[in-house]
Amino acid sequence: MQIRAVSLPATDSAAQSDWYGQQLGIDVSVPGQVDLAETRLSFRDDWAVASAPTHLAFRTFADIGPITRWLGDRVDLCLVDGERSRRFDFLDADTVYFRGPDGTILECLCYDSDPRIQPLSGAVFAGITEVGLPATETASLVSWLVDTVGLSTWGTPRETFAWVGDRTGRFVVVPAGQSWYPTNQEATVIPTHMTVVEPEAATGTHTHPTLPYEITVKNESPLSQTS
């Protein structure tokens, strides 16, 4: 699954996007919009909902050592057991966590198989590979993502954590109120709209009946056409 667009609420959409430009050097030429190579991240202040912390993971074309040092000079890193980065063998990737605007927990995943770019800049961020979706009833949300949207779970879903999607792109389903790993930042339900490309899923726009989540599934969707 490829995550092509993510829209989140903001009290000040331009300020939210400016953070990514100023701190991470990502293209933010359009106020309220962060353009990555594969994903467009948008902030919406017309939703009349205050911005709130969430979780996003970026794929990066960098080695973990250089990107950790580069990020450490620009943002507040979140330590994992006292370390600035962590290895996930089951993902064939290294990762570093850091805080974004409004306490959002961001993650930078360095997959072993991805190419490497030097020197480091905003261009190393390839796209969004994870989007957090807290829920009051996680099993119910997972069932909706599978039965209605037509996605597949990845790994073994648990009440406290489930991945829906695949190695390329996935939703992280956790209980509302649980802390986003590896911090004490509480996971909260906020309006989240996403566009994904997944040939096996049900094309069209799917709106959850009780949670403020909307997923548009397309068979093919160039970044220029996402919304």
C-alpha positions as CSV (number, residue, x, y, z in Angstrom):
1,M,0.0,0.0,0.0
2,Q,1.2,3.5,-0.9
3,I,0.1,6.4,1.2
4,R,-0.2,9.3,-1.3
5,A,-2.0,12.0,0.8
6,V,-2.7,12.7,4.5
7,S,-4.8,15.6,5.8
8,L,-4.8,16.6,9.4
9,P,-6.6,19.5,11.3
10,A,-4.6,22.6,12.4
11,T,-5.3,25.7,14.3
12,D,-2.8,27.4,12.0
13,S,-2.1,25.4,8.9
14,A,0.7,27.7,7.6
15,A,2.5,27.5,10.9
16,Q,2.2,23.7,10.9
17,S,3.7,23.3,7.4
18,D,6.3,26.0,8.0
19,W,7.8,23.8,10.8
20,Y,8.6,21.1,8.3
21,G,10.3,23.6,6.0
22,Q,12.3,25.4,8.7
23,Q,13.3,22.3,10.8
24,L,13.5,19.6,8.2
25,G,14.1,21.5,4.9
26,I,11.1,19.9,3.2
27,D,9.3,21.7,0.3
28,V,6.5,23.9,1.8
29,S,6.0,26.3,-1.1
30,V,2.2,26.1,-0.7
31,P,1.1,27.2,2.8
32,G,-0.5,24.4,4.8
33,Q,1.0,21.7,2.5
34,V,4.2,19.6,2.9
35,D,5.3,17.9,-0.3
36,L,7.3,14.7,0.0
37,A,8.4,12.6,-2.9
38,E,5.6,10.1,-2.6
39,T,3.1,11.8,-0.1
40,R,1.4,15.1,0.3
41,L,0.8,16.1,3.9
42,S,-1.8,18.8,4.3
43,F,-3.0,20.8,7.3
44,R,-6.6,22.0,7.3
45,D,-7.7,24.9,9.5
46,D,-11.1,25.0,7.8
47,W,-12.2,21.9,9.7
48,A,-12.7,24.1,12.8
49,V,-10.9,21.4,14.9
50,A,-7.8,22.3,16.9
51,S,-4.6,20.6,15.9
52,A,-3.5,17.7,18.2
53,P,-0.6,15.3,18.5
54,T,-0.6,12.2,16.2
55,H,1.9,9.8,14.8
56,L,3.5,9.8,11.4
57,A,6.5,7.8,10.1
58,F,8.6,8.9,7.2
59,R,10.7,6.7,4.9
60,T,14.1,8.2,4.4
61,F,17.0,7.8,1.9
62,A,19.7,8.0,4.6
63,D,21.8,5.9,6.9
64,I,20.7,5.9,10.5
65,G,23.9,7.4,11.9
66,P,24.0,10.5,9.7
67,I,20.2,11.1,9.8
68,T,20.1,10.8,13.6
69,R,22.9,13.4,13.9
70,W,21.3,15.6,11.3
71,L,17.9,15.5,13.1
72,G,19.5,15.9,16.5
73,D,20.8,19.3,15.4
74,R,17.3,20.4,14.4
75,V,14.6,18.7,16.5
76,D,14.0,17.1,19.9
77,L,14.8,13.4,19.6
78,C,12.8,10.8,21.6
79,L,15.2,8.3,23.2
80,V,14.5,4.6,23.2
81,D,15.9,2.9,26.3
82,G,18.5,5.7,26.5
83,E,19.5,5.4,22.8
84,R,18.9,7.9,20.1
85,S,17.9,5.2,17.5
86,R,16.7,1.7,17.4
87,R,17.0,-1.3,15.1
88,F,13.9,-3.3,14.0
89,D,15.1,-6.5,12.5
90,F,11.6,-7.6,11.5
91,L,11.4,-4.4,9.3
92,D,15.0,-4.6,8.1
93,A,15.2,-1.0,9.2
94,D,16.6,1.4,11.7
95,T,14.6,4.2,13.2
96,V,14.8,7.4,15.1
97,Y,11.9,9.1,16.8
98,F,11.4,12.9,17.3
99,R,8.8,15.5,18.2
100,G,7.0,17.5,15.7
101,P,4.5,20.4,16.0
102,D,2.0,20.2,18.8
103,G,3.7,17.2,20.3
104,T,3.2,14.9,17.3
105,I,5.5,11.9,17.5
106,L,7.4,11.6,14.2
107,E,9.5,8.6,13.1
108,C,12.2,8.4,10.5
109,L,12.6,4.8,9.1
110,C,15.8,3.9,7.2
111,Y,15.0,0.6,5.4
112,D,18.1,-1.4,4.4
113,S,17.0,-1.8,0.8
114,D,16.4,1.9,0.1
115,P,18.9,4.0,-1.8
116,R,21.0,6.5,0.0
117,I,21.2,10.3,-0.7
118,Q,24.1,12.6,0.3
119,P,24.3,15.3,1.4
120,L,21.4,15.2,3.8
121,S,18.5,17.6,3.2
122,G,14.8,17.6,3.0
123,A,15.1,15.5,-0.1
124,V,15.9,12.4,2.0
125,F,12.3,12.2,3.1
126,A,10.6,9.9,0.6
127,G,7.1,9.8,1.9
128,I,4.9,8.7,4.7
129,T,5.0,5.0,5.6
130,E,2.8,5.0,8.8
131,V,-0.2,6.9,9.9
132,G,-1.5,6.6,13.5
133,L,-5.2,5.8,13.9
134,P,-6.2,5.7,17.6
135,A,-9.6,4.1,18.4
136,T,-11.8,3.6,21.4
137,E,-12.4,0.0,20.1
138,T,-9.3,-1.1,18.2
139,A,-10.7,-4.5,17.0
140,S,-13.7,-2.7,15.5
141,L,-11.5,-0.2,13.6
142,V,-9.3,-3.1,12.3
143,S,-12.4,-4.9,11.2
144,W,-13.7,-1.8,9.3
145,L,-10.3,-1.3,7.6
146,V,-10.3,-5.0,6.5
147,D,-13.9,-5.7,5.7
148,T,-15.0,-2.3,4.3
149,V,-11.9,-0.7,3.0
150,G,-10.5,-4.0,1.8
151,L,-7.0,-3.8,3.4
152,S,-5.1,-6.6,5.1
153,T,-3.6,-6.8,8.6
154,W,0.2,-7.1,8.7
155,G,1.4,-9.3,11.5
156,T,-0.8,-10.4,14.3
157,P,-3.3,-7.7,15.5
158,R,-3.5,-7.2,19.2
159,E,-5.9,-5.1,21.3
160,T,-3.1,-2.7,22.1
161,F,-1.5,-2.5,18.7
162,A,-2.2,-3.5,15.1
163,W,-0.7,-2.8,11.7
164,V,-3.1,-2.6,8.7
165,G,-1.4,-2.4,5.4
166,D,2.0,-3.7,4.5
167,R,5.7,-2.9,4.7
168,T,5.5,0.0,2.3
169,G,2.5,1.7,3.9
170,R,0.3,1.0,6.9
171,F,-2.0,2.3,9.5
172,V,-1.0,2.0,13.2
173,V,-4.1,1.2,15.2
174,V,-3.8,1.7,19.0
175,P,-6.2,2.4,21.9
176,A,-7.1,6.0,22.4
177,G,-5.3,7.2,25.6
178,Q,-2.4,4.8,25.2
179,S,1.0,6.4,24.8
180,W,2.7,6.7,21.4
181,Y,5.9,4.6,21.6
182,P,8.5,5.5,22.8
183,T,7.0,8.5,24.7
184,N,4.3,9.3,27.2
185,Q,2.4,11.3,24.6
186,E,-1.2,10.2,24.7
187,A,-2.8,9.0,21.5
188,T,-5.9,11.0,20.7
189,V,-8.6,10.6,18.0
190,I,-8.4,13.5,15.5
191,P,-9.9,13.9,12.0
192,T,-7.6,12.2,9.5
193,H,-8.2,11.9,5.8
194,M,-6.0,9.7,3.7
195,T,-5.5,8.8,0.0
196,V,-3.9,5.4,-0.6
197,V,-3.1,3.3,-3.6
198,E,-3.9,-0.4,-3.1
199,P,-5.0,-2.5,-6.1
200,E,-6.6,-5.2,-3.8
201,A,-8.7,-2.7,-1.8
202,A,-12.2,-1.3,-2.6
203,T,-11.7,1.8,-4.7
204,G,-13.7,4.9,-3.7
205,T,-14.0,7.0,-0.5
206,H,-14.7,5.2,2.8
207,T,-15.9,7.2,5.8
208,H,-15.9,5.5,9.2
209,P,-19.4,5.5,10.8
210,T,-18.3,6.8,14.2
211,L,-14.6,7.9,14.0
212,P,-13.5,10.9,12.0
213,Y,-11.4,8.9,9.6
214,E,-11.8,9.0,5.8
215,I,-9.8,6.8,3.4
216,T,-9.9,7.3,-0.4
217,V,-8.6,4.2,-2.2
218,K,-7.3,4.5,-5.8
219,N,-5.7,2.0,-8.1
220,E,-3.2,4.6,-9.3
221,S,-2.8,8.2,-8.1
222,P,0.2,10.4,-9.0
223,L,1.1,12.8,-6.3
224,S,0.0,15.8,-8.4
225,Q,-3.6,14.4,-8.4
226,T,-3.9,13.7,-4.6
227,S,-6.1,15.7,-2.4
